[in-house]
Amino acid sequence: MEHLQEQIEALNKQLAIQLPPEVIAAFNEAIAGLKSRNITQNALKTGTSFPDGALLDHKGETVWLSGLQRHKKLVIAFFRGSWCPYCNLELKALQDAYPLILEKEAELIAVSPQMPVYNAALLEEHPFGFKIFTDKNNDLAKQSGIAFTLPDFVIPYYESLGIKLQDFNNTAAAVLPIPAIFVINEDNSIAYRFIDADYRNRIVISELIAAL
């Protein structure tokens, strides 16, 4: 289960070779700016209630978060999009851990702002056992306190890599969620959360399982 951190280290080394230095510098500056704003302090805390919200499944049908709990704990994994290699590594690690999550009588969903067509393509390429939903306009991420706007200076570097958030998210604003994982109790209170302003840092899967 702990292969995720090793895979992330390997990805960091790979991208350090592949990406131009100015791109890496811009990404690092954006991460540092996010950390300096202490944005994670705005996120919902453990013990507080998690908001309800309308999501879209990969077919574009509306599903309410409250309808997904079904009297069991719910793990909600916010990810940036299928264009993010770190998110894809985490999703695969969560899939590997999915049987353990089910054994704990919990359910898992993944949520991102990208449109359903991109989630459908992701599921076709990687047939995850859990469901993936669209958080349109980052509404749920905003309620959770984990949404932020990318600084203008970094957007051209994203686009130079083919990442046009306006296309993926169908919105003019370059807003993303901080990658985060919440464990929601049956009474809708937050039992556990993992949030890191640096998208390269991801949850230790064994800690998630222990939190269930």
MARBA-3410 file (N, C-alpha, C, O; in Angstrom, 1 decimal):
212
0.8,-1.2,0.0,0.0,0.0,0.0,0.9,1.3,0.0,0.4,2.3,-0.4 ~ 2.1,1.2,0.5,2.9,2.4,0.6,3.7,2.7,-0.6,4.6,3.5,-0.6 ~ 3.4,2.0,-1.7,4.1,2.2,-3.0,3.8,3.6,-3.5,4.6,4.1,-4.3 ~ 2.7,4.2,-3.1,2.3,5.6,-3.6,3.5,6.6,-3.4,3.8,7.3,-4.3 ~ 4.0,6.6,-2.2,5.1,7.6,-1.9,6.3,7.3,-2.8,7.0,8.3,-3.2
6.6,6.1,-3.0,7.8,5.7,-3.9,7.5,6.1,-5.3,8.4,6.6,-6.0 ~ 6.3,5.9,-5.8,5.9,6.3,-7.1,6.0,7.8,-7.3,6.4,8.3,-8.4 ~ 5.5,8.5,-6.3,5.6,10.0,-6.3,7.0,10.5,-6.4,7.4,11.4,-7.2 ~ 7.9,9.9,-5.6,9.3,10.2,-5.7,9.9,10.0,-7.1,10.7,10.8,-7.6 ~ 9.5,8.9,-7.7,10.0,8.5,-9.0,9.4,9.6,-10.0,10.2,10.0,-11.0
8.2,9.9,-9.9,7.6,10.9,-10.8,8.3,12.3,-10.6,8.5,13.0,-11.6 ~ 8.6,12.7,-9.4,9.3,13.9,-9.2,10.6,14.0,-10.0,10.9,15.0,-10.6 ~ 11.3,12.9,-9.9,12.6,12.8,-10.6,12.4,12.8,-12.1,13.2,13.4,-12.8 ~ 11.4,12.1,-12.6,11.1,12.1,-14.0,10.7,13.5,-14.5,11.2,13.9,-15.6 ~ 9.9,14.2,-13.8,9.4,15.5,-14.3,10.6,16.5,-14.2,10.6,17.4,-15.0
11.5,16.3,-13.2,12.6,17.2,-13.1,13.5,17.2,-14.3,14.2,18.1,-14.7 ~ 13.5,16.0,-15.0,14.3,15.8,-16.2,13.5,16.3,-17.5,14.0,16.9,-18.4 ~ 12.2,16.0,-17.5,11.4,16.2,-18.7,10.9,17.7,-18.8,10.9,18.2,-19.9 ~ 10.6,18.4,-17.7,10.0,19.7,-17.8,11.1,20.8,-17.9,12.2,20.6,-17.3 ~ 10.9,21.8,-18.7,11.9,22.9,-18.7,12.0,23.6,-17.3,11.0,23.6,-16.6
13.2,24.1,-17.0,13.4,24.7,-15.7,12.5,25.8,-15.4,12.1,25.9,-14.2 ~ 12.1,26.6,-16.4,11.2,27.7,-16.1,9.8,27.2,-15.7,9.1,27.9,-14.9 ~ 9.4,26.1,-16.2,8.1,25.5,-15.8,8.1,25.0,-14.4,7.2,25.3,-13.6 ~ 9.2,24.3,-14.0,9.3,23.8,-12.7,9.4,25.0,-11.7,8.8,24.9,-10.6 ~ 10.1,26.0,-12.1,10.2,27.2,-11.2,8.9,27.9,-11.0,8.5,28.3,-9.9
8.1,28.0,-12.1,6.7,28.6,-11.9,5.8,27.7,-11.1,5.1,28.3,-10.2 ~ 5.9,26.4,-11.2,5.0,25.5,-10.4,5.4,25.6,-8.9,4.6,25.7,-8.0 ~ 6.8,25.7,-8.7,7.2,25.8,-7.3,6.8,27.1,-6.7,6.4,27.2,-5.5 ~ 6.9,28.2,-7.5,6.4,29.5,-7.0,5.0,29.5,-6.6,4.5,30.1,-5.6 ~ 4.1,28.9,-7.5,2.7,28.8,-7.2,2.4,28.0,-5.9,1.5,28.4,-5.2
3.1,26.9,-5.7,2.9,26.1,-4.5,3.3,26.9,-3.3,2.6,26.9,-2.3 ~ 4.5,27.6,-3.4,4.9,28.4,-2.3,3.9,29.5,-1.9,3.7,29.8,-0.7 ~ 3.3,30.1,-3.0,2.3,31.2,-2.7,1.1,30.6,-2.0,0.5,31.3,-1.1 ~ 0.7,29.4,-2.4,-0.4,28.8,-1.8,-0.2,28.5,-0.3,-1.0,28.7,0.6 ~ 1.0,28.0,0.0,1.4,27.7,1.3,1.5,29.0,2.2,1.0,28.9,3.3
2.0,30.0,1.6,2.1,31.3,2.4,0.8,31.9,2.8,0.7,32.6,3.7 ~ -0.3,31.5,2.0,-1.6,32.0,2.4,-2.3,31.2,3.4,-3.4,31.5,3.8 ~ -1.6,30.1,3.8,-2.2,29.2,4.8,-3.7,28.8,4.5,-4.6,28.7,5.3 ~ -3.8,28.4,3.2,-5.1,28.2,2.7,-5.8,26.9,3.3,-7.0,26.8,3.4 ~ -4.9,26.0,3.7,-5.5,24.8,4.4,-6.2,25.1,5.7,-7.0,24.3,6.1
-5.9,26.3,6.3,-6.6,26.6,7.5,-8.1,26.9,7.3,-8.9,26.9,8.2 ~ -8.4,27.2,6.0,-9.8,27.5,5.7,-10.7,26.2,5.5,-11.9,26.3,5.4 ~ -10.0,25.1,5.4,-10.7,23.8,5.1,-11.5,23.4,6.3,-11.1,23.7,7.5 ~ -12.5,22.6,6.1,-13.4,22.1,7.1,-12.6,21.2,8.1,-11.7,20.4,7.6 ~ -12.8,21.4,9.3,-12.1,20.6,10.4,-12.8,19.4,10.8,-14.0,19.2,10.5
-12.0,18.4,11.4,-12.6,17.2,11.9,-13.6,17.6,13.0,-13.4,18.5,13.8 ~ -14.7,16.9,13.0,-15.8,17.1,14.0,-16.9,18.0,13.5,-18.0,18.0,14.0 ~ -16.6,18.8,12.4,-17.6,19.6,11.8,-18.4,18.8,10.8,-18.0,17.8,10.3 ~ -19.6,19.4,10.4,-20.4,18.7,9.4,-19.9,19.0,8.0,-19.5,20.1,7.7 ~ -20.0,17.9,7.2,-19.6,18.1,5.8,-20.8,18.5,5.0,-21.9,17.9,5.2
-20.7,19.4,4.1,-21.9,19.9,3.4,-22.4,18.9,2.4,-21.7,18.1,1.9 ~ -23.7,19.1,2.1,-24.3,18.3,1.0,-24.1,19.1,-0.3,-23.8,20.3,-0.3 ~ -24.2,18.4,-1.4,-24.0,19.1,-2.7,-24.4,18.2,-3.8,-24.5,17.0,-3.7 ~ -24.7,18.9,-5.0,-25.0,18.2,-6.2,-23.8,17.9,-7.0,-23.0,18.8,-7.3 ~ -23.6,16.7,-7.4,-22.5,16.2,-8.3,-23.1,15.7,-9.6,-24.2,15.4,-9.7
-22.2,15.5,-10.5,-22.6,14.9,-11.8,-21.8,13.6,-12.0,-20.6,13.6,-11.8 ~ -22.5,12.5,-12.3,-21.7,11.3,-12.6,-21.1,11.3,-14.0,-21.3,12.3,-14.7 ~ -20.4,10.3,-14.4,-19.7,10.3,-15.6,-20.6,10.3,-16.8,-20.2,10.5,-18.0 ~ -21.9,10.1,-16.6,-22.9,10.2,-17.7,-23.6,11.6,-17.7,-24.4,11.9,-18.6 ~ -23.2,12.5,-16.7,-23.8,13.8,-16.7,-25.1,13.9,-15.8,-25.8,14.9,-15.8
-25.4,12.8,-15.1,-26.6,12.8,-14.3,-26.3,13.3,-12.9,-25.3,13.1,-12.4 ~ -27.3,14.1,-12.4,-27.1,14.7,-11.1,-27.3,13.7,-10.0,-28.3,13.0,-9.9 ~ -26.4,13.7,-9.0,-26.4,12.9,-7.8,-26.1,13.7,-6.6,-25.1,14.5,-6.6 ~ -26.9,13.6,-5.6,-26.7,14.4,-4.4,-25.7,13.6,-3.5,-25.9,12.4,-3.3 ~ -24.8,14.3,-2.9,-23.8,13.6,-2.0,-24.5,12.9,-0.9,-24.1,11.8,-0.5
-25.5,13.4,-0.3,-26.3,12.8,0.8,-26.8,11.5,0.4,-27.1,10.6,1.3 ~ -27.1,11.3,-0.9,-27.6,10.0,-1.3,-26.6,8.9,-1.5,-27.0,7.8,-1.8 ~ -25.3,9.2,-1.3,-24.3,8.3,-1.6,-23.8,7.6,-0.3,-23.0,6.6,-0.3 ~ -24.2,8.2,0.9,-23.6,7.6,2.1,-24.2,6.3,2.5,-23.5,5.4,2.9 ~ -25.5,6.1,2.4,-26.1,4.9,2.6,-25.8,4.3,4.0,-25.4,3.1,4.1
-25.8,5.1,5.0,-25.6,4.6,6.4,-24.2,4.0,6.6,-24.1,3.0,7.3 ~ -23.2,4.5,6.0,-21.9,4.0,6.2,-20.9,5.2,6.0,-21.3,6.2,5.5 ~ -19.7,5.0,6.5,-18.7,6.0,6.3,-18.4,6.3,4.8,-18.4,5.3,4.0 ~ -18.1,7.5,4.5,-17.9,7.8,3.1,-16.5,8.5,3.0,-16.3,9.5,3.7 ~ -15.7,8.0,2.1,-14.4,8.6,1.8,-14.5,9.4,0.6,-14.9,8.9,-0.5
-14.2,10.7,0.7,-14.3,11.6,-0.5,-12.9,12.1,-0.9,-12.2,12.8,-0.1 ~ -12.5,11.7,-2.1,-11.1,12.1,-2.5,-11.3,13.2,-3.6,-11.7,12.9,-4.7 ~ -10.9,14.4,-3.3,-10.9,15.5,-4.2,-9.6,15.4,-5.0,-8.5,15.3,-4.5 ~ -9.7,15.5,-6.4,-8.5,15.5,-7.2,-8.6,16.6,-8.3,-9.7,17.0,-8.6 ~ -7.5,17.0,-8.8,-7.5,18.2,-9.7,-8.0,17.9,-11.1,-8.7,18.7,-11.6
-7.7,16.7,-11.6,-8.2,16.3,-12.9,-7.3,15.2,-13.4,-6.3,14.9,-12.9 ~ -7.8,14.5,-14.5,-7.1,13.4,-15.1,-5.8,13.8,-15.8,-5.0,13.0,-16.1 ~ -5.7,15.1,-16.0,-4.4,15.7,-16.6,-3.3,15.7,-15.6,-2.1,15.9,-16.0 ~ -3.6,15.5,-14.3,-2.6,15.6,-13.2,-2.0,14.2,-12.9,-2.7,13.3,-12.5 ~ -0.7,14.0,-13.2,-0.1,12.7,-13.0,-0.1,12.3,-11.5,-0.1,11.1,-11.2
0.0,13.2,-10.6,0.0,12.9,-9.2,-1.4,12.4,-8.8,-1.5,11.5,-8.0 ~ -2.4,13.0,-9.3,-3.8,12.6,-9.0,-4.0,11.2,-9.5,-4.6,10.4,-8.9 ~ -3.5,10.9,-10.7,-3.7,9.6,-11.3,-3.0,8.5,-10.5,-3.5,7.4,-10.3 ~ -1.8,8.8,-9.9,-1.1,7.9,-9.1,-1.9,7.6,-7.8,-2.1,6.5,-7.3 ~ -2.5,8.7,-7.2,-3.3,8.5,-6.0,-4.6,7.7,-6.3,-4.9,6.9,-5.5
-5.2,8.0,-7.4,-6.4,7.3,-7.7,-6.1,5.8,-7.9,-6.9,4.9,-7.4 ~ -5.0,5.4,-8.5,-4.7,4.0,-8.6,-4.4,3.4,-7.3,-4.7,2.2,-7.0 ~ -3.7,4.2,-6.4,-3.4,3.7,-5.1,-4.7,3.5,-4.3,-4.9,2.5,-3.5 ~ -5.7,4.4,-4.5,-7.0,4.2,-3.8,-7.7,3.0,-4.3,-8.4,2.3,-3.6 ~ -7.6,2.7,-5.6,-8.2,1.5,-6.2,-7.6,0.3,-5.6,-8.3,-0.7,-5.3
-6.3,0.3,-5.4,-5.6,-0.9,-4.8,-6.1,-1.1,-3.4,-6.3,-2.2,-2.9 ~ -6.4,0.0,-2.7,-6.9,0.0,-1.3,-8.4,-0.2,-1.2,-8.9,-0.4,-0.1 ~ -9.1,-0.1,-2.3,-10.6,-0.1,-2.3,-11.2,-1.4,-1.6,-12.1,-1.2,-0.8 ~ -10.6,-2.6,-1.8,-11.2,-3.7,-1.0,-11.1,-3.6,0.5,-12.0,-4.0,1.2 ~ -10.0,-3.0,0.9,-9.8,-2.7,2.4,-10.8,-1.7,2.9,-11.3,-1.8,4.0
-11.1,-0.7,2.0,-12.1,0.3,2.4,-13.4,-0.3,2.5,-14.2,0.0,3.5 ~ -13.8,-1.2,1.6,-15.1,-1.9,1.7,-15.1,-2.8,2.9,-16.2,-2.9,3.5 ~ -14.0,-3.4,3.2,-14.0,-4.3,4.4,-14.3,-3.5,5.7,-14.8,-4.1,6.6 ~ -13.9,-2.3,5.7,-14.2,-1.4,6.8,-15.6,-0.8,6.8,-16.0,0.0,7.6 ~ -16.4,-1.4,5.9,-17.8,-1.0,5.7,-17.9,0.5,5.4,-18.8,1.2,6.0
-17.0,1.0,4.5,-17.0,2.4,4.1,-17.1,2.4,2.6,-17.0,1.3,1.9 ~ -17.4,3.5,2.0,-17.5,3.7,0.6,-16.5,4.8,0.2,-16.2,5.7,1.0 ~ -16.1,4.8,-1.1,-15.2,5.7,-1.6,-15.7,6.4,-2.9,-16.2,5.7,-3.8 ~ -15.6,7.7,-3.0,-15.9,8.4,-4.3,-14.7,9.3,-4.5,-14.1,9.8,-3.6 ~ -14.5,9.6,-5.8,-13.5,10.7,-6.2,-14.2,11.8,-6.9,-15.2,11.6,-7.6
-13.8,13.0,-6.6,-14.5,14.2,-7.1,-13.5,15.2,-7.7,-12.4,15.5,-7.1 ~ -13.8,15.7,-8.9,-12.9,16.7,-9.5,-13.8,17.7,-10.2,-15.0,17.4,-10.5 ~ -13.3,18.9,-10.6,-14.1,19.9,-11.3,-14.2,19.6,-12.8,-14.9,20.3,-13.5 ~ -13.4,18.6,-13.3,-13.5,18.3,-14.8,-14.8,17.8,-15.2,-15.5,17.1,-14.4 ~ -15.2,18.1,-16.4,-16.5,17.7,-17.0,-16.7,16.2,-17.0,-15.7,15.5,-17.1
-17.9,15.7,-17.0,-18.2,14.3,-17.0,-17.5,13.5,-18.2,-17.1,12.4,-18.0 ~ -17.4,14.2,-19.3,-16.8,13.5,-20.5,-15.4,13.0,-20.2,-14.9,12.0,-20.6 ~ -14.7,13.8,-19.4,-13.3,13.5,-19.0,-13.2,12.4,-18.0,-12.3,11.6,-18.0 ~ -14.2,12.4,-17.1,-14.3,11.3,-16.1,-14.7,10.0,-16.8,-14.2,9.0,-16.4 ~ -15.5,10.1,-17.8,-15.9,8.9,-18.5,-14.7,8.3,-19.3,-14.5,7.1,-19.3
-13.9,9.2,-19.8,-12.7,8.7,-20.5,-11.7,8.1,-19.5,-11.0,7.1,-19.8 ~ -11.6,8.7,-18.3,-10.7,8.2,-17.3,-11.2,6.8,-16.8,-10.3,5.9,-16.7 ~ -12.5,6.6,-16.7,-13.0,5.3,-16.2,-12.9,4.3,-17.3,-12.7,3.1,-17.1 ~ -12.9,4.7,-18.6,-12.7,3.8,-19.7,-11.3,3.3,-19.7,-11.0,2.1,-20.0 ~ -10.3,4.2,-19.4,-8.9,3.8,-19.4,-8.5,3.0,-18.2,-7.7,2.1,-18.2
-9.1,3.5,-17.1,-8.9,2.8,-15.8,-10.2,2.5,-15.1,-10.8,3.3,-14.4 ~ -10.7,1.3,-15.3,-12.0,0.9,-14.8,-12.0,0.8,-13.2,-12.1,-0.4,-12.7 ~ -12.0,1.9,-12.6,-11.9,1.9,-11.1,-13.2,1.3,-10.6,-14.3,1.4,-11.2 ~ -13.1,0.7,-9.4,-14.3,0.1,-8.8,-15.2,1.2,-8.1,-16.4,0.9,-7.9 ~ -14.6,2.3,-7.8,-15.4,3.4,-7.1,-15.8,4.4,-8.2,-15.4,4.4,-9.3
-16.8,5.2,-7.8,-17.4,6.2,-8.7,-16.6,7.5,-8.7,-16.0,7.9,-7.7 ~ -16.6,8.1,-9.9,-16.0,9.4,-10.0,-17.0,10.5,-10.4,-17.8,10.2,-11.3 ~ -17.0,11.6,-9.8,-18.0,12.6,-10.0,-17.4,14.0,-10.4,-16.2,14.2,-10.1 ~ -18.2,14.8,-11.0,-17.8,16.2,-11.3,-18.4,17.1,-10.3,-19.6,17.1,-10.0 ~ -17.6,17.9,-9.7,-18.0,19.0,-8.8,-18.0,20.3,-9.7,-17.0,21.0,-9.7
-19.2,20.5,-10.3,-19.3,21.6,-11.3,-19.0,23.0,-10.6,-19.5,23.3,-9.5 ~ -18.1,23.7,-11.2,-17.7,25.1,-10.7,-17.1,25.0,-9.3,-17.0,26.0,-8.6 ~ -16.6,23.8,-9.0,-16.0,23.6,-7.7,-16.9,23.9,-6.5,-16.4,24.4,-5.4 ~ -18.2,23.8,-6.7,-19.1,24.2,-5.6,-18.8,23.5,-4.3,-18.8,24.1,-3.2 ~ -18.7,22.2,-4.3,-18.4,21.4,-3.1,-17.1,21.7,-2.5,-16.9,21.8,-1.3
-16.1,21.9,-3.4,-14.7,22.2,-2.9,-14.7,23.6,-2.2,-14.1,23.8,-1.2 ~ -15.5,24.5,-2.8,-15.6,25.9,-2.2,-16.3,25.8,-0.8,-15.8,26.4,0.2 ~ -17.3,25.0,-0.7,-18.0,24.8,0.6,-17.1,24.1,1.6,-17.2,24.3,2.8 ~ -16.2,23.3,1.1,-15.2,22.6,2.0,-14.0,23.4,2.3,-13.2,23.0,3.2 ~ -13.9,24.5,1.7,-12.7,25.4,2.0,-11.4,25.0,1.3,-10.4,25.4,1.8
-11.5,24.3,0.2,-10.2,23.8,-0.4,-10.1,24.3,-1.8,-9.2,23.9,-2.5 ~ -11.0,25.2,-2.3,-10.9,25.7,-3.6,-10.0,26.9,-3.7,-10.0,27.7,-2.7 ~ -9.2,27.1,-4.7,-8.4,28.2,-4.9,-8.2,28.6,-6.4,-8.5,27.7,-7.2 ~ -7.8,29.8,-6.6,-7.6,30.2,-8.0,-6.2,30.2,-8.4,-5.3,30.8,-7.6 ~ -5.8,29.6,-9.5,-4.4,29.6,-9.9,-4.0,31.0,-10.2,-4.7,31.8,-10.8
-2.8,31.4,-9.8,-2.2,32.7,-10.1,-2.1,32.9,-11.6,-1.7,31.9,-12.3 ~ -2.2,34.1,-12.1,-2.2,34.3,-13.6,-0.9,33.9,-14.2,-0.8,33.4,-15.3 ~ 0.2,34.1,-13.4,1.5,33.8,-14.0,1.8,32.4,-14.4,2.6,32.1,-15.2 ~ 1.1,31.5,-13.7,1.4,30.0,-13.9,0.5,29.4,-15.0,0.8,28.4,-15.5 ~ -0.6,30.1,-15.3,-1.6,29.5,-16.3,-0.9,29.3,-17.6,-1.2,28.2,-18.2
-0.1,30.2,-18.2,0.5,29.9,-19.5,1.4,28.6,-19.5,1.5,27.9,-20.5 ~ 2.0,28.3,-18.3,2.8,27.1,-18.2,2.0,25.9,-18.2,2.4,24.9,-18.8 ~ 0.8,25.9,-17.6,-0.1,24.8,-17.7,-0.5,24.6,-19.1,-0.5,23.5,-19.6 ~ -0.9,25.7,-19.8,-1.3,25.6,-21.2,-0.2,25.1,-22.1,-0.5,24.5,-23.1 ~ 1.0,25.4,-21.8,2.1,25.0,-22.6,2.2,23.4,-22.6,2.8,22.8,-23.5
1.7,22.8,-21.5,1.7,21.4,-21.4,0.4,20.8,-21.9,0.1,19.6,-21.7 ~ -0.5,21.6,-22.5,-1.7,21.1,-23.0,-2.8,21.0,-22.0,-3.9,20.4,-22.2 ~ -2.6,21.7,-20.8,-3.6,21.7,-19.8,-4.4,23.0,-19.8,-4.0,24.0,-19.2 ~ -5.5,23.0,-20.5,-6.4,24.2,-20.6,-7.6,24.0,-19.7,-8.5,23.3,-20.1 ~ -7.5,24.5,-18.5,-8.6,24.3,-17.5,-9.9,24.7,-18.0,-10.9,24.2,-17.6
-10.0,25.8,-18.8,-11.3,26.2,-19.3,-12.0,25.1,-20.1,-13.2,25.0,-20.1 ~ -11.2,24.3,-20.8,-11.7,23.2,-21.6,-12.1,22.0,-20.7,-13.2,21.5,-20.8 ~ -11.2,21.7,-19.8,-11.5,20.5,-18.9,-12.7,20.8,-17.9,-13.5,20.0,-17.7 ~ -12.7,22.0,-17.4,-13.7,22.4,-16.4,-14.9,23.1,-16.9,-15.9,23.4,-16.2 ~ -14.8,23.5,-18.2,-15.9,24.3,-18.8,-16.3,25.5,-18.0,-17.4,25.8,-17.7
-15.3,26.3,-17.6,-15.4,27.5,-16.9,-14.3,28.5,-17.2,-13.2,28.1,-17.5 ~ -14.6,29.8,-17.1,-13.6,30.8,-17.4,-12.6,30.9,-16.3,-11.4,31.3,-16.6 ~ -12.9,30.6,-15.1,-12.1,30.8,-14.0,-11.1,29.6,-13.8,-11.6,28.4,-13.9 ~ -9.9,29.9,-13.5,-8.9,28.8,-13.3,-8.9,28.4,-11.8,-7.9,28.7,-11.1 ~ -10.0,27.7,-11.4,-10.1,27.3,-10.0,-9.9,25.8,-9.9,-10.4,25.1,-10.7
-9.2,25.4,-8.9,-9.0,24.0,-8.6,-9.2,23.7,-7.1,-9.1,24.6,-6.3 ~ -9.4,22.4,-6.8,-9.4,22.0,-5.4,-8.0,21.7,-5.0,-7.2,21.1,-5.8 ~ -7.6,22.0,-3.7,-6.4,21.4,-3.2,-6.7,19.9,-3.1,-7.7,19.5,-2.5 ~ -5.8,19.0,-3.6,-6.1,17.6,-3.4,-6.3,17.3,-1.9,-5.4,17.6,-1.1 ~ -7.4,16.7,-1.6,-7.8,16.4,-0.2,-8.6,15.2,-0.1,-9.3,14.8,-1.0
-8.6,14.6,1.1,-9.4,13.4,1.4,-10.1,13.6,2.7,-9.5,13.9,3.7 ~ -11.4,13.4,2.7,-12.2,13.5,3.9,-12.9,12.2,4.1,-13.3,11.5,3.2 ~ -12.9,11.8,5.4,-13.7,10.6,5.8,-14.9,11.2,6.6,-14.8,11.9,7.6 ~ -16.1,10.8,6.1,-17.3,11.4,6.6,-18.1,10.3,7.4,-18.3,9.2,6.9 ~ -18.4,10.5,8.7,-19.2,9.6,9.5,-20.6,9.5,9.0,-21.1,10.3,8.2
-21.3,8.5,9.5,-22.7,8.3,9.2,-23.6,9.5,9.6,-24.6,9.8,8.9 ~ -23.2,10.2,10.6,-23.9,11.4,11.0,-23.5,12.7,10.3,-23.9,13.8,10.7 ~ -22.7,12.5,9.3,-22.2,13.6,8.4,-21.1,14.4,9.0,-20.7,15.4,8.4 ~ -20.5,14.0,10.2,-19.4,14.7,10.7,-18.1,14.2,10.1,-18.0,13.1,9.7 ~ -17.1,15.1,10.1,-15.8,14.7,9.5,-15.0,14.0,10.5,-14.6,14.5,11.6
-14.7,12.7,10.2,-13.9,11.9,11.1,-12.4,12.1,10.9,-11.6,11.9,11.8 ~ -12.0,12.4,9.7,-10.6,12.5,9.3,-10.5,13.3,8.1,-11.4,13.4,7.2 ~ -9.3,14.0,7.9,-9.0,14.7,6.7,-7.5,14.7,6.4,-6.7,14.7,7.3 ~ -7.2,14.7,5.1,-5.8,14.9,4.7,-5.9,16.1,3.7,-6.5,16.0,2.7 ~ -5.1,17.1,3.9,-5.0,18.3,3.0,-3.6,18.8,3.0,-3.0,18.9,4.0
-3.1,19.0,1.8,-1.7,19.5,1.7,-1.7,20.5,0.5,-2.1,20.2,-0.6 ~ -1.2,21.7,0.7,-1.2,22.7,-0.3,-0.3,22.4,-1.5,-0.4,22.9,-2.6 ~ 0.7,21.5,-1.2,1.6,21.0,-2.2,1.0,19.7,-2.9,0.9,18.7,-2.2 ~ 0.5,19.8,-4.1,-0.2,18.7,-4.7,0.7,17.5,-4.9,0.2,16.4,-5.3 ~ 2.0,17.7,-4.7,2.9,16.5,-4.9,2.9,15.7,-3.6,3.4,14.5,-3.7
2.4,16.2,-2.5,2.3,15.4,-1.3,0.9,14.7,-1.2,-0.1,15.4,-1.3 ~ 0.9,13.4,-1.0,-0.3,12.7,-1.0,-0.5,11.9,0.2,0.5,11.6,1.0 ~ -1.7,11.4,0.5,-2.0,10.7,1.7,-1.2,9.4,1.8,-0.9,8.7,0.7 ~ -0.9,9.0,3.0,-0.3,7.6,3.2,-1.5,6.7,3.4,-2.3,6.8,4.3 ~ -1.7,5.8,2.5,-2.9,4.9,2.4,-3.2,4.2,3.7,-4.3,4.1,4.1
-2.1,3.7,4.3,-2.3,3.0,5.6,-3.0,3.9,6.7,-3.7,3.4,7.5 ~ -2.7,5.2,6.6,-3.3,6.1,7.6,-4.7,6.3,7.3,-5.6,6.4,8.2 ~ -5.1,6.3,6.0,-6.5,6.4,5.6,-7.3,5.1,6.1,-8.3,5.3,6.7 ~ -6.7,4.0,5.9,-7.4,2.7,6.3,-7.5,2.7,7.9,-8.6,2.3,8.4 ~ -6.5,3.2,8.6,-6.6,3.2,10.0,-7.6,4.2,10.5,-8.2,4.0,11.6
-7.9,5.2,9.7,-8.9,6.2,10.1,-10.3,5.7,10.0,-11.3,6.3,10.5 ~ -10.5,4.6,9.3,-11.8,4.0,9.1,-12.2,3.1,10.2,-13.3,2.5,10.2
END
